[in-house]
């Protein structure tokens, strides 16, 4: 047994201050308020700080100089490792629009890592296909040559390549044949997500009624909200079954937009995502995003035109800090948006996403300033050491 004590434990309802967590064999055994029970277990006094559930990222293209739209397992794992060091204990590998056969090859590579038993690979919760069935008008950083009209045969090819690992498919519901794709995705046990879309409110609402259950990076790369033409933003925020992704980096969204979305939908329907590229964690320069070259400068990632957003350099710990420090989100709600809600989207709510006895010991130890001190994945230290985190939460 291992015990983390004298810390602020952020549960789905409250902060236990001081609180403690006991875990063994990869699972949380008990959680409590005050001092832990006296025992011979290995107890680590954290001296303050916070413990949050491990973050769950629904939308990640890369990080640390590596991307996941590739056939190279080592490169995929480098990206996974980079984000795990920032608190992400479960993530989707998001494949950017590319030739369908190349996307299928990348999907096979990710699926093979998931089957391999690799300890890092356990952090991959599945595959997110961001495309190719997107509206060219709102394609953003997706290559215009490879954006593809809805095609059931192409979709099935990608789903087959993923061998059951495809969990989310982003598509534009206003395109001819898109409703058939939504039904196909849902039948396959994955989640259809509305994004990169010029859908009207009515078209987006129809997609959600047909079974689409998430909105890809709400507000970004979609028809904008207007009072007489509220579009997919209003359709997503007002549909009780829909979870809305937010890239909460202070670049993609104004803090007021984040606050509005949280006020309208509540933290139970908001999922912070990184949309991170290989530029995350790197110095300014040029990087790859599938078939495109992107430019990172001062924390912002664009196409070479220097204007069009092309993913981000965001990490989930920074999304949580920005939510609490800049948007004014209570840390309990920030933890929901970074862990509990996305875990539910993936059907993992019984395994991870909150600090509850019986769930996996996926934990992020943060300082008082919400900086990562350690990451614990299924009971194993994945980043940091107990010596480093014992005795000081600053």
Secondary structure as GFF3:
##gff-version 3
##sequence-region A 1 394
A	DSSP	beta_strand	2	10	.	.	.	ID=ss1
A	DSSP	beta_strand	15	24	.	.	.	ID=ss2
A	DSSP	beta_strand	27	33	.	.	.	ID=ss3
A	DSSP	beta_strand	42	45	.	.	.	ID=ss4
A	DSSP	beta_strand	50	53	.	.	.	ID=ss5
A	DSSP	beta_strand	55	57	.	.	.	ID=ss6
A	DSSP	beta_strand	62	63	.	.	.	ID=ss7
A	DSSP	beta_strand	66	67	.	.	.	ID=ss8
A	DSSP	alpha_helix	73	84	.	.	.	ID=ss9
A	DSSP	beta_strand	88	96	.	.	.	ID=ss10
A	DSSP	alpha_helix	100	115	.	.	.	ID=ss11
A	DSSP	three_ten_helix	120	123	.	.	.	ID=ss12
A	DSSP	beta_strand	124	130	.	.	.	ID=ss13
A	DSSP	three_ten_helix	136	138	.	.	.	ID=ss14
A	DSSP	alpha_helix	152	162	.	.	.	ID=ss15
A	DSSP	beta_strand	166	171	.	.	.	ID=ss16
A	DSSP	alpha_helix	178	187	.	.	.	ID=ss17
A	DSSP	beta_strand	191	194	.	.	.	ID=ss18
A	DSSP	alpha_helix	201	210	.	.	.	ID=ss19
A	DSSP	beta_strand	214	215	.	.	.	ID=ss20
A	DSSP	alpha_helix	231	237	.	.	.	ID=ss21
A	DSSP	beta_strand	243	246	.	.	.	ID=ss22
A	DSSP	alpha_helix	255	265	.	.	.	ID=ss23
A	DSSP	three_ten_helix	267	269	.	.	.	ID=ss24
A	DSSP	beta_strand	270	272	.	.	.	ID=ss25
A	DSSP	beta_strand	285	289	.	.	.	ID=ss26
A	DSSP	beta_strand	292	297	.	.	.	ID=ss27
A	DSSP	beta_strand	300	303	.	.	.	ID=ss28
A	DSSP	beta_strand	309	312	.	.	.	ID=ss29
A	DSSP	alpha_helix	316	322	.	.	.	ID=ss30
A	DSSP	pi_helix	323	327	.	.	.	ID=ss31
A	DSSP	alpha_helix	331	335	.	.	.	ID=ss32
A	DSSP	pi_helix	336	340	.	.	.	ID=ss33
A	DSSP	alpha_helix	341	345	.	.	.	ID=ss34
A	DSSP	beta_strand	363	366	.	.	.	ID=ss35
A	DSSP	beta_strand	372	377	.	.	.	ID=ss36
A	DSSP	beta_strand	380	383	.	.	.	ID=ss37
A	DSSP	alpha_helix	386	389	.	.	.	ID=ss38
###
